[in-house]
Amino acid sequence: MSAVLPDTFTVRPPTKDDAKAVFELVRDYTQAVVGFPDYTLDDAVDELTEPGFEPETDGWLVFDGDRLVGYGSVFGKGTSHVLDIDAVTSDPVVEAYLLAQITQRGREMAAAHGHRSFQLDTGVYRLDTTRRERLDAYGFVHGTTFYRMLITHQPPVPAPEPPAGVFVRRGTPDEESQREAHRVAAEAFAGQYGFVVRPFEEWQASHEAQSTFDWSEMTLLEIDGKAVAMREYTNNFAEDENCGYIGRLAVLDEARGKGLAKYLLRDQFALDAAAGRSGTLLHVDTNNPTPALGLYLSVGMTESLVIDSMRLTVDV
């Protein structure tokens, strides 16, 4: 997985000032593959300023003259051996170069944390068969498949009543409630594909840095004074699709079967419809050990896009 770039090409790390150029590159790629621009300027800014992302060592911009032709990044989640990566370009030579740089940086990150091997994870649109074939040739294997689920709203959408005995805490403005949300998500998603429990301070900083997130839109459900479910909501898809987005929906094992997940979904649908959103989106891992896909189908959501997660395991 290596390539030599043409002599006319140049490479440098990205900065926040490059957000517009990165946005345009990724926007054009998604437009060509899925038929609409599945990326926003806010997405680009958030990626380049994500706490824990070090542009000088973890990002690459490839230029042909003044034209940006490739963008690569690698992001480490705490001290985990699982690294999220991206390599966006229409040029296979540039892609090979970016993946080589990413892999070398991955070795350095893994070695720094004492890992003997590490995993590179990236998402590929199911429609992008050409890129999927190239990743197969590099040694990536299919890890899991995510469906982007959508429900469109025809107001008025009635607000549901909370299940009996459940207290709804809207907003997590203080550290105590934020720690509760972090705990519920960590416990509920432990062991699921690609999920890494990030230290609270890192998780908190990451959320506060997101331009599309606000603590007032985090929701907790409590039973007997204990948080047992949480819903994380963002405006990631508000600008381009006028949709609300449920970034995380978690229910502890001890509270399953009480209708909490359905309540959180229908509650958000009502909130989004009242706010003038045309729909609500979320992503679901089709290999989730809980019957999550069936849950979303049961409340009227349908598949709108398929994304395969590809994984490469590399020895240090």
N, C-alpha and C positions, 0 to 999 in steps of 0.2 A: 504494500500500500504506500507507494511513493511516486513522486513525479517531480520533474524539473520544469519550472515555469519558463515561458518564453522570456528572452532578455528584455523585452519591452515592458514586462509586467513588474509591478512593485508591490511590496507588502508592508503593512504597518498595523499597530494595534488600533482598536477603535476608541473613540471618546464619545462623550455625550453629544458633542457637536456633530457627530456622524449619524445621529438618529434618523434624520430625514433621508439620507442616502440609503441606510440599511432598510428603512421602511419601504422605500420605493423598490429596492431589489426584491425583498420578500413579497411585497404586494404583487409585483408583476409575476413572480413565480406562482403564487397561489391562484392568481387570476387565470394563468395559462392552464393549470392543472385541474382546478375544481370549478372554474367558471365564474368565480367572484373573488374579490380581494379579501382573503381571510387573515387580515393583519392590519393593525392600525399604527399610527405614529406613537400613541401612548404605549403600545406593546413594545416598540423599539426602544423608547426612552426607559421603560421599566427594566428591560433586559440589560441595557448598558449600565444601569445604575443600581442593579440588584445587589444588596449587601452580600458580601462573600464572593462576588465576581470581581476578579482582578484583571482589568482590560490589558494591562501591559504584558501579562503572561498567559491569559486565558482567552484572548480574542485575536482574530486576524481579519484584516480587510485586504482583498486582492484587487489591484487596479490595473487596467489596460489603458495606459495614458491617464486621462482624468476620469475615466469611466469605471465605476465600481462593478466588478464582475464576480465577486465571491465574498462571502461572509462566513466565518467559522467561529465557534465558541465551545468551551467546555466548562461545566459548572459542577463543583463538588458540593455535596450535601453533608455538611459537618465533616466527620472523619470517615464517612462511609466509603466503601470500595466501589459504590455505584455512582457513575458520573453521567450527567445529562449533557448531550452534545447536539450541535447543529452544524450543518455544512450546506449552505444555500448557494447554488450556482447552476447555470445551464451548461457549463463547460466541464466535461469529465476529467480533463487534466487538472483544472483548478480544484475540483472535488477531491481528487487523489492527493493533491498537495495539502489541502486543508485537513483531510483525515490523517495524513502522516504527522502533521504538526499537532493535531489533537491527541493522537495516540502517544506521541513522545511526551507531551505535557501530562497526559494521564499517568504515564509511568512515574514521572516525578512526583505527582500528587499522591499516588499510591505508596511509593517508597517512603515519602515523608510521614505517612501514617502507619508504616510497618506492614503493609499488605503485600502478599506474594503475587497476587493477581488483582485485576480490576475489571469492571464491566462498563462498556460504553453503551448508553441507551439513546435511541433517537426515534422519532415518529415519522412515518411515511404514509401519505395519503394512499388508500387502496387504489385510487385511480392512477397513481403515478407508477405504472408497471415498469417503466424504463429505469427509474431510480431504484426501485425494489430489486431489479435484476443486477444492477451494479453493486448494491450492498450485499447481495447474495454472493457475488464473486469475491468481494473483500473478506468474506467469512462471517458476516452478520447472520444471525438466525432469528426466526420469528419468536418473539417473547409472549406477546398477548395482543389482543385487538380491542380497541376502544371505539364505541359508538358515540357519536354526538347525537344526543336526544333532544327533540324539540316538541313543544306544544304551543300552538297558536291560540291567542285569546280573542274571544268574542264577548266584550263587556255587555252587561256586568257579570263578573265572576264572583260568586258568593264566597265569603270568608268562612272557613270551617270553624267549628267549635273545638277547643282543645280536648283531648281524651280526659276522662274523669281522673282526678287526682294529679293532673299535670299542671305545673306552673310555667308560664312562658316568660322568659327573661329576654326582652328585646334590647339589644345593644350590650356591648362589653367594654365600657369606657375606662375601667380601672384594671390594675394588674391582676387582682384576685379573680375577676371574671374571665380575663384573658387566659390566665393559667388554667382555669376550668375548661375552657374551650380547647386549649392545647392538649390537656389530659384526655379529654373524651376522644378527640381525633386520633391521638397516639395509640390509645387502647383499642379503639374500634378498627383501625386500619393496620395494626401490627401484623406483619407477615404477608401482606398483600404485595402484589408485583410492583417493584420499583419504589415502594414506600419506605422512606427512611425517617425515623423519629429525629427531628432536629431539636437541639437544645432550645428551651423556651426563649431565651434572649435572642437567639438567631431567628427563630420562627417569628417572634414579635417584630424584630427589626425589618424582616422581609415584608411583612404585611404593612407596616407603617410606610415603607418606601413605595408601595404600589399606588399609582395615581388613580386607579379605578376602585380602590377599596377604602372602606370607612368602618371603624369599629361599631358605629351605630347600627350597621346592617348585619352584624353577627347575631345569631339567635341561639339561645340555650333553652333546653327543656329540663325542668327539674322535677323529681319525685321525692317527696319527704326531705326536701332541702338539699338534695344531691343532684348535680348536673349529670344527666344520663344520655343526652343527645345534643347535637349541635348542627347548625346550618351556617355555612360560610357563603356570603353573597358578594358579587362584584359587578361592576359595570363594564367588564371586558368586551361585551358584545353590544353595548348600547350605541356606540357611535356608528358602527358599520351595519348592524342588523336590527337596531332598535329592540334588542332583546335583553332581558335580565339573565344573569348567569349564576347558577349554583355551583360554586367551586368545590365545595365539600359538604357531604351529608353523612353524618355519623351517628350511629345508635349503639350503645354498649350492649353486649350479649345479654346482660341481666334484664334489659328493658325491651328486648325484642318481643314481637307478638302483641304489643299494646297499641299499635296503630300510630306510633310516633313518626315514623318516616313518611307515611301517607299524609299525616297532618302537616308536617313541615313542607312537603311538596305543594299541597293544595293551598296552604297559607301563602307561600311565595307566589303562586299563580295569581291569587287574588290581589296581592300587593302590586305585582307587576302590571296587571290589567288596570288597576286603579291609577297607576302612575303613567298610563298611556303606552306601555310597552306592548309591542305586537306579539311577543311570545316570551318563553323562558327556555333556556338551554342548560344542558349539563353534559358531562362525559361519564360513561360507565365502562368499566373493565368487564368484558364479556366472560372472563375467567374468574370473576369475583367469587369467593367462596360463599357469599350470601346471595340469595336470589334477587340481586339488584335489578337486572334487566327486566325480569317479570314484574317487579314493583313499578318501574317506570312505565311499562306498557299498560299496566292496569289503571293508571291514572290518566291515560290518554296521550302519552308522549310517543313519538315515532322517531325512527332512525333518520337522520338527515345527512350524515357523513360518516365514513369509516376510516379509521387511522390505525395502522399496524405499528406496534412498537417492535423495533429491531434491536438486537443486542449482540455485542461482540465481547468475548472474554479474552483478555490479554494477560500474559504472564509478565511480571516485572523483571 
